[in-house]
């Protein structure tokens, strides 16, 4: 039988990982990238003896594929994708391709906001419980690359709508649907229903006994989470009702608490001293904990795991406190909903650093929060007109800058002891920074360097003075 021809479109982390896995599986592989391929990925392809091209697509080599694995960053409208569709060539996502080569139980997590935090927490809880678990998807190494290195009994995957667009058989054993709010609408013809439909694909291939964990407060999810006919899957909702005055209350899966006295479905867990701030993170923690319970991890073990979790940088990250003023890096907040969660997490007045490349944001949902919580706004971007129009009358102070050090210094002088300086941009970063990570790192550097002269230093104690 002739070896199957696989073409990989896009040679970033996802595409290169898929190419390496395809080669490992004995498939005939060719990689094509319309742009330049990063040197480190070129080196990997060369060492694996995988032919590739860059800065253009050779249609004669692509349109003879048996299957194409498409990078999630490539939109449907590009000409080569349209030609593949016309010829009826199967187009798959990297996660769909990779899932064919593992027997692992997959815990897949999607949503507009909170995916990364929830994915990392779920992975941490499973790992701390002693399970053999891998972490992949839209975070760190690609799923395909992970499988070339080591299979696991479980995989926790962060999954974007772009990755779900081209699945065929991808089946999570546990799927989490955290929320659906406007984002990336340029990829979905500015149609919220099409964007939501992409998210709903996470559970379309689930089978009897699989589990869907969903946000029952999100009006789009409970109404449309219909399964294929005949699907008999577990469902468990979580909501803001789980969070009350800094305590997380988690209703348990009946199956996980069969040994408890009385009615196991009524059993509740309480967690104080939460490692993550805000109601939105209470929702994220609820989802992760429910997944752990569904896998049979004891509540006490989950509690221990939660206590040792540390969130990744750029997500409500505590940077420093200078003379009683807290500096928080939330550079990952690149849409309005993420900023709403961030502002809602603080009770004290906020100096809000916002701005960048607007993604079609509607700031109206933030107006009341800004009036109630924001003392002043610092616009950090090349074009701030939309922000000024939205908020100029809601705050007593609005400053514009394209320099992050200036933004930090201005915020420090505006803030008072007990207040918060919050970088939560609501926008993409590409006008002034390489990416959101670069923006967050530059913010942390600016806090460390620009504010050093203002940090109070203890006077030396002279011998004999006490």
C-alpha positions in Angstrom: 0.0 0.0 0.0 1.3 3.4 -0.9 2.5 5.6 2.0 0.0 8.3 2.9 1.1 11.8 1.8 0.8 14.4 4.6 1.3 18.1 4.0 1.8 20.4 6.9 0.8 24.1 6.4 2.6 26.4 8.8 5.9 25.5 10.5 5.5 27.0 13.9 5.4 24.9 17.1 2.2 23.2 16.0 3.2 22.5 12.5 6.7 21.4 13.3 5.4 19.1 16.0 2.9 17.6 13.6 5.6 17.0 11.0 7.9 15.3 13.5 5.0 13.0 14.6 4.0 12.2 11.0 7.6 11.3 10.2 7.8 9.1 13.3 4.7 7.3 12.2 6.2 6.5 8.8 4.1 8.9 6.8 5.4 10.9 3.8 5.7 14.5 5.0 6.1 17.8 3.3 6.0 21.2 5.2 5.1 24.5 3.6 5.0 27.9 5.2 3.9 31.1 3.4 6.2 33.1 5.6 9.7 32.6 6.9 10.4 29.5 9.2 12.2 30.3 12.4 15.7 29.0 12.5 15.1 26.6 15.3 12.3 24.9 13.5 14.3 24.7 10.2 17.0 22.9 12.1 14.6 20.4 13.5 13.1 19.7 10.1 16.5 19.3 8.5 17.7 16.9 11.3 14.6 14.8 10.8 15.1 14.8 7.0 11.7 16.4 6.4 11.5 18.4 3.2 10.1 21.9 3.6 9.6 25.2 1.8 9.1 28.8 3.1 8.0 32.2 1.9 5.5 30.7 -0.5 3.3 27.7 -1.3 4.1 25.3 -4.2 0.6 24.2 -5.1 1.9 21.3 -7.2 3.3 19.7 -4.0 0.4 20.7 -1.7 -2.6 19.8 -3.8 -1.6 16.1 -4.2 -1.8 15.5 -0.4 -3.9 12.8 1.0 -4.4 15.0 4.1 -3.3 18.5 5.1 -2.5 19.4 8.7 -3.2 23.1 9.0 -1.7 25.5 11.5 -4.5 27.1 13.7 -3.1 30.6 12.7 -4.1 30.1 9.0 -7.6 31.6 8.3 -10.1 29.8 6.1 -10.1 32.6 3.5 -6.5 32.2 2.3 -6.3 30.9 -1.3 -4.4 27.7 -0.7 -7.1 26.6 1.8 -9.9 27.4 -0.6 -8.2 25.3 -3.3 -7.8 22.4 -0.9 -11.5 22.6 -0.1 -12.4 22.7 -3.8 -10.4 19.5 -4.4 -12.0 17.8 -1.4 -8.7 17.2 0.3 -9.1 16.5 4.0 -7.9 19.3 6.3 -7.2 18.5 9.9 -6.0 20.4 13.0 -2.8 19.3 14.7 -4.7 18.2 17.9 -7.0 16.0 15.8 -4.0 14.4 14.0 -2.0 13.9 17.2 -5.0 12.3 19.1 -4.9 9.4 16.7 -1.6 8.2 18.2 -2.4 8.0 21.9 -4.6 6.0 24.1 -4.4 8.6 26.8 -7.5 10.1 28.4 -7.7 13.7 27.2 -8.9 16.5 29.4 -9.6 19.4 26.9 -10.3 23.0 28.0 -11.7 25.8 25.9 -13.3 29.2 26.5 -12.6 32.8 25.6 -11.0 33.6 28.9 -9.3 31.5 31.6 -8.1 28.6 29.4 -4.4 28.9 30.3 -5.0 29.2 34.1 -7.5 26.4 34.2 -5.3 24.1 32.0 -2.3 24.7 34.2 -4.2 24.2 37.4 -5.8 21.0 36.2 -2.5 19.6 35.1 -1.0 20.6 38.5 -3.8 18.9 40.4 -3.4 15.6 38.4 0.3 15.7 38.7 0.3 16.3 42.4 -2.2 13.4 42.8 0.4 11.1 41.3 -1.1 10.6 37.8 1.0 10.2 34.7 0.0 13.4 32.9 1.2 15.5 30.0 0.5 19.2 29.3 0.0 20.4 25.7 -2.2 22.1 23.2 -2.3 25.9 22.9 0.3 26.2 25.6 3.9 25.2 25.7 4.8 22.3 23.4 2.3 21.1 20.8 0.3 17.9 21.5 2.0 16.2 18.5 5.5 17.1 19.7 4.7 15.8 23.1 3.7 12.4 21.6 7.0 12.2 19.7 8.8 12.4 23.1 6.6 10.6 25.6 3.1 9.3 25.8 1.1 9.6 29.0 -1.9 8.1 30.6 -3.6 11.5 30.7 -3.1 14.7 28.7 -4.5 18.1 29.7 -4.9 20.3 26.6 -5.6 24.0 26.2 -7.7 24.2 23.1 -8.6 27.3 21.1 -11.5 27.8 18.7 -9.0 27.8 15.8 -7.7 24.3 16.8 -11.3 23.1 17.0 -12.3 24.4 13.6 -10.7 21.4 11.8 -11.3 18.4 14.1 -12.9 15.2 12.8 -12.5 12.6 15.5 -10.9 14.5 18.4 -12.6 13.2 21.5 -11.9 14.5 25.1 -12.8 12.2 27.9 -13.4 15.4 29.9 -14.2 18.6 28.2 -14.4 22.0 29.9 -16.3 24.9 28.4 -15.4 27.9 30.6 -17.2 30.8 28.8 -18.0 32.3 25.4 -17.6 36.0 25.0 -16.7 38.1 21.9 -13.1 37.6 20.6 -11.4 36.7 17.3 -14.6 37.6 15.5 -12.6 38.7 12.5 -12.0 34.9 11.9 -15.7 34.2 12.1 -17.2 36.8 9.8 -18.1 39.0 12.9 -20.7 36.4 13.7 -20.9 35.4 17.4 -22.9 32.3 16.6 -20.1 31.0 14.4 -17.5 31.6 17.0 -19.6 29.9 19.6 -20.2 26.9 17.3 -16.5 26.5 17.1 -16.2 26.2 20.8 -19.1 23.8 21.0 -17.2 21.4 18.8 -15.1 20.4 21.8 -17.8 17.9 22.8 -19.2 16.8 19.5 -17.3 13.4 19.5 -17.7 12.6 23.1 -19.0 9.1 24.0 -21.0 7.4 26.7 -19.4 8.0 30.1 -17.4 11.1 29.0 -17.9 14.3 31.0 -18.8 17.9 30.0 -18.0 20.5 32.7 -19.6 23.9 31.7 -20.2 27.4 33.0 -23.9 27.5 33.8 -23.8 31.3 34.3 -22.9 31.8 30.6 -26.2 32.2 28.8 -24.8 30.9 25.5 -23.7 27.5 26.9 -26.6 25.8 28.7 -29.0 26.7 25.8 -26.7 25.2 23.1 -24.7 22.4 24.6 -26.9 19.8 22.9 -25.0 16.6 22.1 -25.3 14.3 19.1 -28.4 12.1 19.3 -27.7 9.2 21.6 -24.8 10.7 23.5 -25.0 9.9 27.2 -22.4 12.0 28.8 -22.0 13.3 32.3 -22.7 17.0 32.8 -21.6 19.2 35.7 -22.1 22.9 35.8 -20.2 25.4 37.9 -21.2 29.0 38.7 -20.3 32.1 40.7 -22.5 30.6 43.4 -19.5 28.4 44.3 -17.6 31.5 45.5 -18.5 33.4 48.6 -16.4 35.8 50.6 -13.1 34.2 49.7 -14.3 30.7 50.2 -14.7 28.2 47.3 -17.5 25.8 47.8 -17.5 22.8 45.4 -20.5 20.5 44.9 -19.2 17.0 44.3 -19.7 14.5 41.6 -21.8 11.7 43.1 -19.5 9.0 41.8 -16.5 10.6 43.4 -18.1 10.6 46.8 -19.8 7.3 47.0 -18.1 6.5 50.3 -19.4 9.6 52.0 -22.2 9.4 54.5 -25.6 10.8 53.9 -26.3 12.1 50.4 -23.0 12.3 48.5 -24.4 14.8 46.0 -24.9 17.2 48.9 -21.3 17.0 50.1 -19.4 20.3 49.8 -15.7 21.2 50.0 -14.5 24.5 51.3 -11.2 26.1 50.5 -9.8 29.2 52.2 -6.7 31.1 51.3 -7.3 30.7 47.6 -4.2 30.9 45.4 -5.9 32.9 42.7 -7.8 36.2 43.0 -11.2 37.1 41.9 -14.6 35.4 41.1 -13.4 34.5 37.6 -10.6 32.5 39.1 -13.0 30.9 41.5 -14.9 29.7 38.4 -11.6 28.4 36.9 -10.7 26.6 40.1 -14.2 25.1 40.3 -13.9 23.6 36.8 -10.4 22.2 37.5 -11.5 20.7 40.8 -14.5 19.1 39.2 -12.3 17.4 36.6 -10.1 16.0 39.4 -13.1 14.7 41.3 -14.4 13.1 38.1 -11.1 11.2 37.8 -11.5 9.9 41.3 -8.9 12.0 43.0 -9.7 12.4 46.7 -10.9 15.8 47.9 -8.1 16.1 50.5 -5.5 15.4 47.7 -7.1 18.1 45.5 -7.0 20.5 48.4 -3.3 19.9 48.9 -2.7 20.4 45.2 -4.6 23.6 45.1 -2.6 25.0 48.0 0.7 24.6 46.1 -0.4 26.0 42.7 1.2 29.1 41.4 -0.2 30.9 38.3 1.9 31.7 35.3 3.2 35.2 34.6 1.1 37.9 33.0 -2.2 36.8 34.5 -3.0 38.9 37.5 0.6 38.5 38.5 1.8 40.3 41.7 4.9 42.2 40.6 5.8 44.3 43.6 4.5 46.6 46.3 6.2 50.0 46.6 5.3 52.1 49.6 2.0 50.4 49.9 1.1 50.6 46.2 0.5 47.2 44.5 1.7 46.6 40.9 -0.2 43.9 39.1 0.8 42.5 35.7 -2.2 41.2 33.7 -0.7 41.7 30.2 -2.5 38.5 29.0 -5.8 40.4 29.3 -6.2 41.2 25.6 -10.0 41.5 25.5 -12.7 43.4 27.3 -14.0 40.4 29.3 -10.6 39.6 30.7 -10.3 43.2 31.9 -13.7 43.0 33.5 -12.6 40.0 35.5 -9.4 41.8 36.5 -11.1 45.0 37.7 -13.7 42.9 39.5 -10.9 41.2 41.5 -10.0 44.3 43.4 -11.9 46.2 46.1 -9.3 49.1 46.4 -9.0 52.0 43.9 -7.2 51.1 40.7 -4.9 53.0 38.4 -5.5 51.2 35.1 -2.9 51.0 32.4 -4.7 50.1 29.2 -4.3 50.1 25.4 -2.6 48.7 22.4 -4.0 47.3 19.1 -7.8 47.4 19.5 -9.6 44.2 18.4 -13.0 45.7 17.8 -13.6 46.2 21.5 -16.9 47.3 22.9 -15.9 49.1 26.1 -19.5 49.9 27.2 -19.6 46.8 29.5 -16.7 48.3 31.5 -18.2 51.7 32.1 -19.8 51.0 35.5 -16.8 49.1 36.8 -14.5 51.9 35.7 -16.7 54.5 37.4 -16.8 52.5 40.6 -13.2 51.3 40.8 -10.8 53.2 38.5 -9.2 56.3 39.9 -7.2 57.1 36.8 -6.4 55.7 33.3 -3.1 55.6 31.5 -3.4 54.8 27.8 -0.3 52.9 26.6 -0.6 52.7 22.8 -0.2 54.5 19.5 -3.9 55.1 19.0 -5.9 55.9 22.1 -8.9 57.7 20.6 -11.4 54.9 21.2 -10.3 54.6 24.9 -10.5 58.3 25.4 -13.9 58.5 23.9 -15.1 55.6 26.1 -13.7 56.7 29.4 -12.6 60.3 29.5 -15.7 61.4 31.4 -15.6 58.4 33.8 -12.3 59.1 35.5 -10.6 62.2 37.0 -7.3 61.6 35.3 -6.4 60.2 31.9 -2.8 60.2 30.6 -1.4 59.0 27.2 2.1 57.6 26.6 4.0 55.2 24.3 6.6 54.5 26.9 6.0 51.9 29.6 8.5 53.4 32.0 6.6 56.7 31.8 3.3 54.8 32.3 4.7 53.1 35.5 6.1 56.4 36.9 2.9 58.3 36.2 0.8 55.5 37.8 3.0 55.5 40.9 2.7 59.3 41.4 -1.1 59.1 40.9 -1.6 56.2 43.3 -1.8 56.3 47.1 -1.0 53.7 49.7 -3.4 50.8 49.6 -4.2 51.3 45.9 -3.4 49.2 42.9 -1.6 49.9 39.6 -3.0 47.3 37.1 -1.7 46.6 33.7 -4.7 45.0 32.0 -4.6 46.2 28.4 -7.8 44.9 26.8 -5.9 45.0 23.5 -3.2 43.2 21.5 0.4 44.3 22.0 1.8 44.6 18.6 1.9 48.4 18.3 4.7 48.8 20.9 5.7 45.2 21.9 6.6 41.8 20.3 3.7 40.1 22.1 1.8 40.1 25.4 4.7 38.4 27.2 7.1 41.1 26.1 4.7 43.8 27.3 4.4 42.1 30.7 8.2 41.6 31.1 8.8 45.2 30.2 6.2 46.3 32.7 8.0 44.2 35.4 11.3 45.7 34.4 10.0 49.2 34.6 8.5 48.6 38.0 11.8 47.3 39.3 14.0 50.0 37.7 12.0 53.2 37.5 10.6 52.9 41.0 13.9 51.9 42.7 14.6 55.5 43.9 11.2 55.6 45.6 11.5 52.4 47.6 11.9 53.2 51.3 15.2 52.0 52.7 15.7 51.3 56.4 18.3 53.5 58.1 21.2 51.6 59.6 20.9 51.1 63.4 23.9 52.5 65.2 25.5 50.4 67.9 24.3 51.6 71.3 21.2 53.3 70.0 19.0 50.7 71.6 
